[in-house]
Each structure stands twice: as C-alpha cells, then as structure tokens.
Amino acid sequence: MKKLILGLAIFGGLNVAHAQIDLGVKGGLNFPTLSNYNSSKFRVDYFLGGYANYKVTDQISFQPELLYSKQGAGIKTNDNTKAKVVTHNINIPLMARYEIMEGLNVEFGPQLGFLVSAKGKIDDGKTDIKTKLTDDFKTFDFGLNIGAGYKVTDEIEVNARITKGLTNINHNPALRNTSNTYFSIGVAYKLSEM
C-alpha cells in the first residue's frame, strides 16, 4: 500500500510547477451499505468537502480530495421498525482522471478512510433508540473508487462514483468480514485556479 501511495504522490507531483491547479468544493448524496453486516441494505445520506485538481496534461489530471462522508447501512427488519447504522467518516480519495472527450472524464483511484464515529438507530414509531457503535468498527478503511464526471460549465461538474472498501472494518474477528460499499452522485464547483 505504501508503494501505491508513493506512486500516486509522484504521479501527482509530475509537472506540478507548470501545471494548472483547480481548487473547489463538492457535495452530494451517498447510497451506502455495509456488506456482510447483519441484514444490511442501501440507504441515503450525504457527503461534502473539497478538492484540488492538478492538470498533468490536457487530458490527464490527479485529484486528491478531502471529504466528510456519512455512510453505514439500513438494516432489514421483520416488522415496521426502522433500523440503521450511521457512520461519520473522513475520506481522502486520490483520483487519477482522464478526459475521454470535451467535458467528459473517467476516474479511478484508491481511498483512505477514517472513522470518526458510528451509531445504531432504531425507530419503532414510538421510541427512537440510539446506540454508540464506534468500538464495533476499525478506524481505518482502504478502498477503491471508479467514476465519471461531466463538466456542465467551466466551473460546475456533475459526477458519479462507486466506492468499494477492501478492508475488513469489523472490529470483532469472530464475526464475518464487513466492508463499506457505496454509490455517490454529486456536484463539484471550481472556486479558483492557480
């Protein structure tokens, strides 16, 4: 993993002195689940943060991001009870991007994730029960992203991304391997370029 991160850092550092750097913010919706965790299902939440896009060539760029992301999963129940796990994460995607045609790009790269907190929530219509679950999960997560984006204007881009966690984040080794999986759609807004 250290070699991968070093390689991306070197890739991102190529021609940075001569490259255009775009700085911006982004946000949108997450559709997360936790694979192999109880009877989990997808649910809806959000992410927001910022990015720096380093143009290496006219078509290739490197884009590190810093995102606050609410993840977790919905939990299937046999009654009318609503249950979910909500995790608060800081994610650092390190994306290599390739513009395949004017305005349309594809992206791929690793992601470093850090758990801030986790809670379980159960709502049976009468009471709302919250349980702290932070100790049930590991604090570090490594995953891979693949996605695409389209520039609507020079400042605004709409994008979609699939993230698959490769780390078992379940803190209890006696339980099944659990990993983050989610689909996200969002909007990025370029604030400035250097």
N, C-alpha and C positions, 0 to 999 in steps of 0.2 A: 504494500500500500504506500510506503514511503517513496518508492521509486515512481509510482504513478503520480503522486502529488508533486514530486520534484520535476517530473517530466512536464506536467501541466504548468508549473511555475515557470519553467524555462520557455515553454511554448508561449505563455502569456507575456514573457519578458522580451521576446524577439521584437526588435524594431520599435519598442515602446517609446523610445526617444523621438522617433519620427512618426509614430502612429497617431491617428485621431482617437481621442478618448471621449466617449459619450457618458455622461452621468445622468441617472434618472431614478424614478421611483416606479414601483409596480405593486399590484394587488389584484385579488380576485377570489374565486371560490375553489375550495378543496372538496373532493369527494373521497374521503379516506375510509379505510378498513384495516383491521389487523388480521392478517392471515393466520389460521390455526389457533385463534383465540376464542374460546367458548363457541357460541353460535353467532359469530360476528357478521355484520352486513355493512354496506356502504351508508354513509350519512353525509350531511352537508355542513361545511364550515368555511373558514376564510384564511387567507394569508396576506401579508403586506411587508414591504421592505424596499430595498434599493439595489442598484446595480451599477457597475462600471463596465462599459463595453470598449475593449481595445481592438481597433482595426489593425490586423496584421497585413492583410492585402485588401483589395477591393471586395473580395468575396469571402475571405476568412477572418473571423474575429474570435476573441477569447472574452468570455463574460463571467466574471465572478459576481456572486450576489450574496446579500445578507438578508434573510427573510425570517420574520416571525410567523409561525405556522401553527394553526390549531388542527390537530389530527385525531387519531383514535378510531372508534368504530361504533356503529349501532349494534345492539345486542337483540337477537330474536328471542321473543318470549311466547309462551303458550296462552297468555291471557291478554288483557288490554293494557298491561303495564308497559310503559316506555322506558327502556334502559339504554345507556350508552356509556362509553369510556371516552373521556376528553383529555387529550394530551396537549400541552403547550410546549412548542419546540422552537429552537433557533437552528435554522438550516443554512448551510453555506454550499450552494451549487457552484460548480466550476465547469462552465459550459463552453465547449468548442462549437462555433456556429458557422454554417456555410450557406451563403446566399445562392440559391439554385436559379433564381430569376429575379428580375426587378421587384423588390419589396417582399419576396417570399424566401424564408430561410428555414433550415432544419438545424437541430442542435442535439448534442449528445455530451454527456459528461458525468463524473461522479458527484456525490453529495455527501457532505459531512453533516451529521445531525446531532443536536444536543438537547436532551430532555430537560425542561425546566420544572414541570410538574405534571401530575396526572390525577384525575378524579373519576370515580364512577358515579353515575347519576341514575336514580330510579324514580319514576313518577307513576303512581298508580291512580292518579286522578284526585286523590285526597291528600296525600303527603308527597313531599319531594325530598328524597333521601340522597345525601352526598357522602361519598366515602373517599378518603385520600388513598391513592394507589401508587404514588410516586415510587415507593420502595419495591413495588412489584416489577418494575421495568429497569433495564440498564440505562445509564445516562448517555451512552454514545451509540450512534447508529450510522452505518455506512451504506449508501445506496447508489443506484444508477438512474439517470434521467434520460429520457428521449422525448423530443418535442418538435414543434414547429411554430413559426410566427409569421404574421403578415403586417407590414407597415401600411397603415391606412393613410397617414401623413408622415412628414419627416419627423414629427415629434411623437406620434401615437402608434403603438403596435399592439395588436391583439395576439394572444398566444395560447397554446395548449401544451400540456406536458404530462407524461406518465412517469411516476417515480416508483421504483421497486427497491425496497430495503433488502440488503444482502446479509444483514447481521441479525442473529437471534437476540431480540431485545427482551425476552422473557427472563427475569432475574432468577426464577426458580428452575434449576436444571432438571428437576423431576417432571416438569410439565413439557408439553410439546413446544417445538421451535415456533416463535412468533415473530413476524416481520411487518413493518409498515408497507402498505401499498396504497397509492392514491393517484387520482387523476385530478388535474387542476386546469382551470381556464382563467385567463386574466387579461389585464390591460397594463401596458408599460408606457410611461410618459417621460420623454427625454427633457431634462431640465437645462442642461448646458453641454457644450462640447469644448474640449481643450486641444 
